[in-house]
Each structure stands twice: as structure tokens, then as C-alpha cells.
Amino acid sequence: MSRLERSLVDMFLPVSRAVAEANRLPVGSTPFRVVPNFVPDGIAAEQVEEDGDDPLLAKLPKGGFILQVGDLAADKGIHVLLQAYAGLTSTPPLVLIGRRLPESPSALPAGVTVIESMPHPLVMQAWRRCLFGTVASTCLDACPTTTIEAMASGKPVVGSRIGGITDQIVDSETGFLVRPGDVEALRQAMARLVAHPPLRARMGEAAERKAVEFKASTVVSEIETVYRSL
């Protein structure tokens, strides 16, 4: 932004600490306050009519599975995730919900299911059914709502230590943070959650409590407070 445009700003509201740092805030004397993206309070209770014949629901594995939601893109860590998954042993299925792109892998390891288009209520059902989620981004993901949706569903998340993901996941408490692009670290974190159901349950409960910080009743009031103060 030009100096003139910046002079008209009373307060910057970056959605994560990473966004604030990437934009070199504060700019001059203009203050900023991190206000994250948010989801509806009742998102985890989002319901659809159960239908055993639904072709999309039928694609979900019957037992527990690992879930990643988002484009099958390199910057979302799809190649890293697939490499990590391929090296696991005694592995539950991996479900990928998202668009295929020209850069998406053409070959998938055994046990991987791709669902390209899914209505949001069904995505929330998938979160409730899964064992845990992954957010393997290699880009500076500003504040991904997929992480929040998983946490609100009571699921731990293995995510990259990059961007706004570091504001969402409390390492070793609500999930694990690993170095972006580190196949072995991602594999080890996933293997640990697969092998230890009590750990998954404990982290899932902690994740659900943490998700309250990213719900509308919390975040919208923060935004309103900023506007009133200005």
C-alpha cells in the first residue's frame, strides 16, 4: 500500500501472527490486532439426512480413516502427505476431499480415496468419522478453516509449522506441528496418532476446547470491540 493509503488506516486486522509478520506490521505508528478467521458456533452439529445410499457418503471408508480437506495442490502439501502415508505400516485409509488440479498426483498409494466434490455438511460428517486430520501445507497458509473444522469436531490435527497453522494447533496438546515439507516428521506424527487411541482421544478433547477461540461468538465480538474503540 502507498503511504497515503496507509495513513487512512486506523487499525490492521491480520488473521494470524504469520500474516502480520509477512506484512511487516505495525506499519509506522498504525497498530494491529490479530483476529482470526472463524466458523459458525454450531458447525460441528451441522446435520444432513443420513442416507446409506448417498454415493458420496458411501465413498468414505467404513472404519476409521485419516482426512485432509483442500485442493490436491503442491502448496497444500499433497505430495509430502502421500509420501509420508506410503511409508506407514498397519495404516488406516487416507481420504482426500478436494479438487484435482493439473499438478495433482496421477498415481496414488494403496489405501487413498479422493472425493472431489462434497457438500459442506457431508465434509463435517467426514470430520466426525475420521481418526484425525492433516493440514500438510508448504505455503504460508494464512488461517485455514479446515483446521478449525477438524478441531471443532473433536479431532486432533497434524499440521505444518508454518503460517497461521501455528496459531491453531498447540503442539503435543491438540495435535502435532511438523516442519513443512518434512516427510519423515509428518510420517512419525501420523504413526503416533494411529498407534495410540487414548492419545487421539485426549488431543481431540483439547482440540475441541481450543476451537472455541475460532468460533463466531468469540471472534465476532472481538471485531465489534475494535470497531467500537475506533
C-alpha positions in Angstrom: 0.0 0.0 0.0 1.1 3.6 -0.6 2.0 5.8 2.2 -1.2 7.8 1.6 -3.4 4.7 1.8 -1.7 3.6 5.0 -2.3 7.0 6.6 -6.0 6.3 6.3 -5.9 3.0 8.2 -6.8 3.2 11.9 -6.1 -0.5 12.7 -4.9 -3.5 10.8 -6.6 -6.8 11.5 -4.4 -9.7 10.2 -5.9 -13.2 10.6 -2.7 -14.6 12.1 0.6 -13.7 13.5 2.3 -15.0 10.4 0.3 -12.6 8.2 1.2 -9.7 10.5 4.9 -10.6 10.2 4.8 -11.2 6.5 3.3 -7.7 6.0 5.8 -6.2 8.4 3.2 -4.9 10.8 3.0 -2.5 12.5 3.4 0.0 9.7 4.7 3.2 11.2 2.6 4.1 14.2 -0.5 2.2 13.0 -1.4 -0.6 15.4 -2.6 -4.1 14.5 -4.5 -6.8 16.3 -4.7 -10.4 15.2 -8.3 -11.5 14.7 -8.5 -15.0 13.1 -10.9 -16.5 10.6 -13.9 -18.0 12.3 -16.6 -20.7 11.8 -20.2 -20.8 13.0 -20.7 -21.8 16.6 -22.8 -24.8 15.6 -20.6 -26.1 12.8 -19.8 -29.4 14.5 -23.5 -30.1 14.8 -24.2 -29.4 11.1 -26.5 -32.2 10.1 -27.6 -33.9 6.9 -30.2 -36.6 6.5 -28.4 -39.9 6.9 -28.8 -41.9 3.8 -26.9 -45.1 3.4 -27.3 -44.9 -0.4 -25.7 -41.5 -0.7 -22.9 -42.0 -3.2 -20.6 -39.6 -1.6 -21.0 -40.9 2.0 -20.6 -44.4 0.5 -17.1 -43.5 -0.6 -16.0 -42.9 3.0 -14.3 -46.0 4.5 -16.4 -47.9 7.0 -13.8 -47.9 9.7 -11.5 -45.1 10.9 -9.5 -43.0 8.4 -7.1 -40.1 8.2 -8.6 -37.0 6.5 -7.2 -34.0 4.6 -9.6 -31.4 3.1 -8.5 -29.0 0.4 -7.2 -28.8 -3.1 -4.9 -31.6 -4.2 -2.2 -29.0 -4.7 1.5 -28.9 -4.1 1.3 -25.9 -1.8 -1.2 -27.8 0.3 1.4 -30.4 0.8 -0.3 -33.2 -1.2 2.9 -34.7 -2.4 4.5 -34.6 1.0 1.4 -36.2 2.6 1.2 -39.0 0.1 4.9 -39.8 0.5 4.5 -39.8 4.3 1.4 -42.0 4.1 3.0 -44.5 1.7 5.7 -45.2 4.3 3.3 -46.1 7.1 2.7 -49.6 8.2 -0.6 -51.1 9.6 -2.3 -48.0 8.1 -5.9 -46.9 8.1 -7.2 -45.4 4.8 -6.4 -41.9 3.8 -9.3 -39.7 2.5 -8.6 -36.6 0.4 -11.6 -34.3 -0.1 -10.8 -31.6 -2.7 -10.4 -30.6 -6.3 -7.9 -32.3 -8.6 -5.7 -29.9 -10.4 -3.3 -30.3 -13.3 -0.5 -30.5 -10.7 -2.2 -33.2 -8.6 -0.6 -36.6 -8.4 -1.8 -39.0 -11.1 -0.9 -42.1 -9.1 -2.0 -42.7 -5.5 -0.7 -45.1 -2.9 -2.9 -48.0 -2.0 -5.5 -47.0 0.6 -6.0 -43.5 -0.6 -9.6 -42.3 -1.6 -10.2 -39.0 -3.4 -13.6 -37.3 -3.2 -13.5 -34.3 -5.5 -16.8 -32.5 -4.6 -18.6 -32.8 -1.4 -21.3 -30.5 0.2 -20.1 -28.9 3.4 -22.5 -30.8 5.7 -21.0 -34.1 4.3 -17.5 -32.8 4.9 -18.4 -32.2 8.5 -19.7 -35.7 8.7 -16.3 -36.9 7.3 -14.5 -34.9 10.1 -16.7 -36.6 12.7 -16.0 -40.0 11.4 -12.2 -39.7 10.9 -9.5 -40.6 13.3 -7.6 -37.3 12.9 -6.8 -34.7 10.3 -3.8 -33.4 8.5 -3.0 -29.9 7.2 0.3 -30.5 5.4 0.6 -27.1 3.7 4.0 -26.0 2.5 2.8 -22.4 1.7 2.2 -19.6 4.2 -1.4 -20.7 4.9 -2.9 -17.6 6.4 -5.6 -19.2 8.7 -7.1 -22.3 7.2 -10.6 -23.0 8.3 -10.2 -26.8 7.7 -8.0 -26.9 10.8 -10.8 -25.3 12.8 -13.4 -27.6 11.4 -11.4 -30.7 12.4 -10.8 -29.3 15.9 -14.5 -28.3 16.4 -15.3 -31.9 15.5 -13.1 -33.1 18.4 -10.3 -34.3 16.2 -6.5 -33.8 16.6 -4.6 -32.4 13.6 -1.1 -32.9 12.3 -0.2 -29.7 10.7 2.8 -27.8 9.2 4.7 -25.4 11.4 4.0 -22.5 9.0 1.6 -19.6 8.6 -1.5 -19.3 10.7 -1.5 -23.1 11.4 0.9 -22.3 14.3 -1.8 -20.2 15.9 -4.3 -23.0 15.7 -2.5 -26.2 16.7 -0.9 -26.4 20.2 2.0 -28.8 19.6 1.7 -32.1 21.5 -1.6 -30.9 23.1 -4.2 -30.5 20.3 -2.1 -32.3 17.7 1.4 -32.1 16.3 3.3 -29.4 14.4 6.0 -30.6 11.9 8.4 -28.8 9.7 6.7 -28.1 6.3 7.9 -30.5 3.6 9.4 -32.9 6.1 8.1 -36.3 5.0 9.7 -38.3 7.9 8.4 -35.9 10.6 4.9 -36.0 9.1 5.0 -39.8 8.9 6.2 -40.1 12.5 3.4 -37.8 13.8 0.8 -39.7 11.9 2.1 -43.0 13.0 2.0 -41.9 16.7 -1.7 -40.9 16.4 -2.6 -44.1 14.5 -0.9 -46.3 17.2 -2.3 -44.6 20.3 -6.1 -44.2 20.5 -6.0 -42.8 24.1 -3.7 -40.0 22.8 -6.0 -39.3 19.9 -8.9 -39.0 22.3 -7.1 -36.8 24.7 -5.8 -34.5 22.0 -9.3 -34.4 20.3 -10.9 -33.2 23.5 -8.2 -30.5 23.9 -8.7 -29.5 20.2 -12.4 -29.1 20.7 -11.8 -26.8 23.6 -9.2 -24.8 21.6 -11.7 -24.4 18.7 -13.9 -22.1 20.8 -11.3 -19.4 20.2 -12.1 -19.6 16.4 -15.9 -19.6 16.7 -18.2 -16.7 15.7 -19.3 -15.9 19.2 -15.7 -15.4 20.2 -14.2 -13.7 17.1 -17.1 -11.5 16.0 -17.2 -9.8 19.4 -13.5 -9.1 19.1 -14.2 -7.4 15.7 -17.0 -5.4 17.2 -14.8 -4.3 20.1 -12.3 -3.0 17.6 -14.9 -1.0 15.7 -16.4 0.5 18.9 -12.9 1.5 20.0 -12.3 3.3 16.7 
